[in-house]
């Protein structure tokens, strides 16, 4: 690896920390002992008037308050010491400089290079990564502008009115999340749609409302072999050909005028029929769930324009720089990751929910579910050792206002401990006079965000007049017991100054780096997903058995289910 990284260069090619070493470090032992203590958020706040100031930090447009986590100075000191013993600084540099951090697949994980400015320099194995990235971005700019300005025409000569992104996993969740979040920044009438479900339901419902002569499909697949994506793509092609044949169009013109491919496998794109000029490049060192910054974001670029897409990249890059340079005590991704390790591994809080109080972030919980659980849902270390402690928690989430009327009951009065991330945007609706009703709704949403984190932290004591009510004392009335809120649910609140392409980029990069911090402490590889691959392989075998009369091939349950399906087919 040639080291021309724009980040500080301290990584020397290896680090010595391992699961066994970290497991027996003084910091690990210290944190295990601290975790056995009774933790009361109410007491922590009562003992320290400066707690909220000391346990908060910011970077750019993001402000993070983690004072409602079950920590004190001794815990924070232990976590920072654990990070040092795991050589987190060296691991961060390894990631950013293009080292082989994806050890099981023998390659780098250079999603951060996707947002490097064109003035940066980074070479990996003799390849100019920055030049490659910006060549691809130039192609994205060229194709997106052709669609946006009406130059791109369908087989009948009409301009494109609708773009359909066909992908799955990171090729769907990333651009879908970002396009939804930033749709108010759209400056075109071209509509963008997303299809991922392999059973055809999404595509079938969508095609009923689209004009085949003015619809462009983006096939997004790193391998260009994903069954889910290609099955939808074939159906889309058949739909287009049915109309084209009636209009004397040819299959070649349909493929050339209605399909763009995004993949690391140009040969398979060409074999499928994607024209070489309409093929956009991915690289092996980009994981699907980290790929929205690349050509995978083409649908977003079409919707909001390339200048704003580049603002998204700039926001992510600003978080990369913060991650690389900020002291760990003020480093948002480091702190967020260490708090997650504290909750999951030491406090055994094995559930985590993401609660954005902003409808524009409706797909962020789904995006983060994949990002964290596919990355860190591992039980084997980088060195092949089986782990005997908890790693990634079960993660889910929902828009806060919906969640309040759905699963907050469990958060407030259930038996499970759950850690929470509250996310909100401070400013919205700039014209407060014209948008007065909407501004009031926005303020109500912010108030609910703060109120819910308060009640989750302090329970009944959050309301002064109910401070003495709801105890488990046998003298308490039966009604009081029904109304008891135990509190002590740990949470972090993230406030964005406002939701812009730049701040969204920083927010998503923050969570990417959080995942890497957690993986570094746990000594696991967050960049592979062999569990997903195993499922794909088995699905192929079952599908073959479904198409042929093969008996007794699997376990008795699967064989019986297959027989039942065949009888009804």
N, C-alpha and C positions, 0 to 999 in steps of 0.2 A: 504494500500500500504506500502510495506517495502521499505525504501529508502536506497538503496546501490548504488546510481547513481554515475558514474564516474565524473559527473559534480558537480559544487558547489551547495550545498544544502541550498537554501533559501526559497523555496516554502513551505508554511505552510498548504496547503490543500484547500485554497480558495483565491479568490481575490474579492475585493469589487467594482471594476469598472464596470459600466453598460453603456449602450447606453445613458440613460438619464443623468447620471452623467457626462460623457465625453462631451455630447452635450452642457452642460451648464458650462463647465469649462472655466477658463479665457483663456486657450491656444486655445480652439476651437474658442472662440469669437475673439481672437487676429488674428488667421489665417483667419477667415472670413473677417475681416477688411482688412488684407494685400492682400487678393485675389482680392479685389475691385480696387486695385491700377493698373495703367497701367504698364505692365512689358515689358521691352525691353532688350533682350539679348545683343544687340549691345551696349547699354548704360552701362549695368552691366560690360561688359568687358572693356569699355573705362574708367570707373571709378576705376578699380582695376587691377593693373598689376600682382598681386599675386593670382588672382581669380582661375586660373586653378590649382595652387598648393594647395590652401586652400580647394577646393572642389574636392578632389580626395583622394583615399586611396587604399590600397592593402592588400591581404591576400594570402600567398603562391604564387602560380603561376598566380593569378588573380589580375589585376589592373583595377580600376574603376574610370573613370573621369565623374563626374556629374556636371561639371561647366557650361554645356550648358542647364541646367535646369533653369526654371524661379524662382530662389530663391536668397535670400541674407542671411546675418547673422541673421536677425530678423526672417525670415521664418524658417531657420534651428533650431534656438532656440525655436521657437514655436512648431515645430514638435517634437523636443526632449522632450519638456515639456509635450506635449500631450501624448507621449509614456509613460512618467513617471506617468501621471495622470491615464492612463489606466493600470498601473501596468504591463507593458510589461515584465519587468525582471521576475516577478513571473509567468507570463504566459509561458515564455520560459522554466523556470525550470519545470513547470507543464507538458509541452510537453515532455521534455527530461527524466523526472523521471517516466513517466508512469501513470500520473494522468488521470482522466476521462475527457479529453478535448473534446471528441466527445460526447457531452451531449445528443443529440437527440437519439443516439443509445446506450448510457450508457456504453461507453468503452474508452479505451486509443487509441491513434494514435501513435504507436511506430515504425514508419518506421525508425527512427534514431537508434533503437536497432538492425536493420538488418545489420548495419555496425560497431557495437561495436567490438573491439578486444576480443578474447577469454579470455583475462585476466581481462576483466571488470566484474563488478557485478551489476546486476539489477534484482530485484524480484518484480513482480506485482501479488498481490493476492496470495502470497505464491508460485508462479511459477517462476522457474529460467529461465528468458527470454533468457539470453545469452547462456545458455546451449542448449535450444531448437533451437535457431537460428543456432548455430554452428553444431548441429546434422544435421539439414537440409542442411547446406552448405557442410557437409561431404558427404551427399547423392548426392548432385549436383556434387561434385568432382568425386565421384565413377562412376556415370552414364555417365558423360561427358567424362571421361577418357576411359571408355569402348567403347564409340562411336568413339572417336578420334583415339584410337590405333587399331581399327578393331576387337576388341573382340566381340562387339555386332554384331550379325548376324541376317539377315532377315529369313523369313520362308524357303527360299530355300538354306540357308547356306552362302549367299553372305554378305560381309561387307557393312555397311551403307555408302552411298555416298551423300545423301541429307537428310536434316532435315527440316520439315515444322512445324512452330509454328502456331497453330490455337488459336486465342484469339480475343478479341475486347476491345476497350478502353485502359485502362492502361496495360492490358495483351498483348496488341499488340504494342501500340505506344511507350512504354518505351523500350522494348528490340529491336524493329525495329530501333528506333532512335540511341540507343547506338551501335548496331551492325553495322549500316551504318557508324557512326562516327569513329569507331575503326577498320574498316575492314582492314586497312593497317597493323594492328597488328596481323592479322590472321596468324596462322602457320600450317594450315591444308588445304587439298584439299576438305574437306567436305563442301558442299554449304548449306547455311541456308536461308530459305525462310519464308515469313510471309503472313498469310491469315486472313482476318477479315470480309470481306464483306459478308453479309448473303445471297445475291442474287446468290452466287455461281460463279460469273464471275471470280474472282481472282483464285479460286480453279480450275475451269474448264480449264482456260488457263495454269495454272501451271502443272496440271496432264498430259497434253498432252506431256510434255517434261521430265517427270520423269519416272523412272523404279520402278514399285511397289515392286520388290524384294529387292530393296536397299534403300527404303525411310522410314524414321522414322517420326512419327507424335507426336508432343507435344500438348496436349490439356490443355490449360491454362484458368482456370475459377475459381474464388474464390468460387462461389456458386455451380459450376458444374451444373448449371441450366440455363445458359444464352442461349437463343434460337439461337442467331447468331452463337455462337461457336459450339454448339451441332449439328446444322444442317450441318455445314461444316464437323464436325467429322464423322457424319453418312455417308455422301457422300464419305469421304475418306475411311471409312471401306468398303463400297460397292465396291469401285474401287479396293481395295486390294483383297477382296474376289473373285472378278471376275477372277483375275489371279491365286489366290491360289487354287481355285477349279480345274482349268485346270492342276495344278501341284500337285494335291493330297494333298494340304495343308488344314488344318482345321481352323475353325474360332478361336478356342482357341489358336492355334499357331500364327495366325495373330495378335490377340489382345495382346498376350504376347511379341511378337518380334517386333511389329511395333507401339506401343503406350506407351507413358508416360503421366501420369496425374499430374497436379499441381492444388491443390484446398485445401480449408479449410473443405471440406465435403468428407471425406474418404468413407462414406457409399455410396454416389452417384457414386463415382469413381468405387467402387467395383461392384455396380449394373450395371454400363455401361460395365464393363468387363476389367477394368484396373487391371493388376496383382498387388498384394500388394507390391511387391518389386520395382515396377515401379511407385509408388505413392509418390509425393513430397508434403510436408506440407506447407500450408499457415495458417494464424491466423486471427481471427476476427479483431484484432487491426491493420491490414495492409489494407489500402485502395488501390483499384486497381491502381489508378494513382500515388501511392507512392510505388509500389511494385517491381520495376525493380531490386532492390537490393537483392531480395529474390530468391527463386527457379524459379520465373517467368523469371529470367535472364538466365535460363539453355541454351537456344539457343545461347546466347552471349558467355557463358562459353565454349560451344562446339567449337565455332568459334575461340576464342582468347586464350583459355586455362584458367584453374583455377587460376594460379598465377597472370595473368593479370586482371582477374575478381576481385581478392582480392585487386589489386591496385586501381581499381575503387571504391571499398568499402572504402579503406583507404583514398582516396581523399574526398569522401563524409563525412567521419568521421572527417577529418581535418576541414571541413567547419562547422560541428556540434560544434566542440570545439571552433572555432572562434566565432560562433554565441552565445555560452554560456558565453564566457569569455571576449571578446573584449568590450572596452568602446563603447557606442552607437555612438559616434562621429566618430569612426573608424571601425564600424561594418558594413560590406558590406550588409548582408541581411536586417539589420535594416534600413539602409539608403535607400536601394532600395525599401523597402516596404513603408517607410514614404514618399518618393518622389511620389510613385504611389498614395498614399492617397491624397497628396497635389494636384496632377494633376486632379484626378477623382472627389474627393469630394469638393474641394475648388475652383479650377480653371475651373471645368466642362469640362475638356479635357476627353471626353468619348470614345476615340479610342486609341488603343496602338498597335504598330507593332514591331515585332522582326525581325531583319535584320542581319543574320550571313553572313559575307563575307568569307565563307569557304564552299566548296561543301560538305565536310564531315558532316557538320551540317545541311544537307538539311531537315531532319525531326524534327529538334529542334523546329521550330515554331509550327508545329502541336502538338508536345508533350506539349509545354507550353500553347497552346490554351486550351487543356483539363485541364491541371494542374490548371490554373488560373480561367477559366470560370466555370468549374464544381465545383471548390472549393468555389469561392467567388461570384458566381452568385446568391446571396441571398438577400432577402428583409425583413427578420425577424431576430431579434436578438436572442441571447442565452436565453433571458428572455421572448421571445414571442412577443415583441413589433414590430410593423411595422415601418420600417425605412423610414425617410423622406429626405434622402440625397442619392447621387449617391455612389454605391459601385463599383463592378468590371467593368472596361471598356470592350468594345468589342475588342477582341485581334485577330490578325492574323499576318502573316508574310511570308517571302520567302527569298531564297538566295538573297543577296544584288544585285548581278549583274543582275539577272532575274527581281528583283523588280524594278530596275532602268528603265527597258524597259516595265514595266507593270503599277504599281500604284504610282510611284514616281511623276507622273504628278499631282496627287491629293495632295500629300504632299507638293509639291513646289508651286502650283498655285491654289489649290482648296480653298473652303470656310470653310473647317473643320480644327479644330486644332487636331493634332495627336501627341502623344508622341511616341518616338522611342527608342529602344535599339539596338545599333550597337555592333556586336560581331565579333572579329577577333582574329586570332592566329599570333603572331609575327614571330616565327621561323618555317620554313618548308624546306624540301629538304636539308638535312644536307650536302650532297656532292654538293656544289654550282658550281663546275667546270663541273662535269658530267651532272648535272641537270640545267645548265645555262638557257635554254629556260623556263623551269618550274619555276625557281626562279624568272625570270623576270615577268612571269604571276602572281606569288604570290605577288610581290612588286606592280604590277599594281592593284591588288585587294585591297591591303592595302591602296594604294593611293586613290582609289575610296571610300573606307570606310570613311577615314578622310575628303575627299573633300565633300561628300554628307552631313555629319553631319555639316560641316562648312556652306554650302550653306543653309541648312535648318535652321540653327541658325541665320544667318546674311543676308540672301537674296541677293539682288543685291550688297549690300555693301561688300560682301565677295570677290568680284573681284574689285581690286583697280580702274581699268580704267572705271568701270561701277558704281562707288560709287554715282555719281550724276545723274545717269540715272534711268528711271523707276519710278519716283515719280508719284503721282496721279495729279500732276499739269496739268492744262488744256493746258499749253504750250508744254507739252511732245507730241511727235509725236505718231501717232496711232501705229506704229511699236514698239515703246518703251513700250507702254501699254501691248502689247502682250507678251513682254519679261520681265514683272515685276515679281520679286520673293519677296514676302513679308517677308520671313524669320520668325523668332520668333517661330519656331517649337521646343519644348523642346526635348532634347535627352540625353541619357547616353551612354557612350562608355565603353565596357568591353573588355580588351585585355588579352588573355591567353599567357603565355610565349611560349607555344607550346601545341598542342593537344595530350595528353597522356591519358591512362586510369585514372590516378590520377587526372589530371586537369579537365577531363570531369566529374568525380565524384564530384569534388568541385563545378563546374559550375551548375550542376543539383541540388545539395543540396542547393546552393545559392538561386535558384529560389523557391525551396520548402519552404525555410524559409521566403523568401519574401512574399509568399502567406500567411503564418501564421502571419506575422507582420501586414499585411493589415487586416486580419480577426480580429486580436486582437484589433486594433484601431476601427474597425467598429462594434465590439462586435457580430460577427456572427460565426457560426460553419462551418469551411472550410472542414470538414471531412465527411459530409453526402451528399446525392444527391437525395433527394426525388423527384425532378422534373424528373429525369431519370427514377426512379421506376414507377412513374405514367404513363409515356409513354409506358413502357413495359407492364403494366397491360392492358392499353387500346388496345395495339397491339394484345394481346391475345384474347380480346373480338371481335375485328374486324376480326381476322383470323378465329375464330369459325363461325362468321356470313358469312364469305366468303365461308366456306365449307358446309354450310347448307342454306336452303331456309328460311331465317328469314327476314321479311320485317318490315320497320318502327322501327328499333331498336335504331337508332342513330339520329342525326340531319339530316335535309333534304339534305344537301350537301353531307355528308358522305354516306347516303343511296343511293342517286342518282349515286355517283361514284361507289359504290359497284355493283349496278345494271348494270352499263355500263361495268364493268370488267367481270361480270358473263356472259353477252351477248356475249362477245368476247372470252371467255375461252373455 
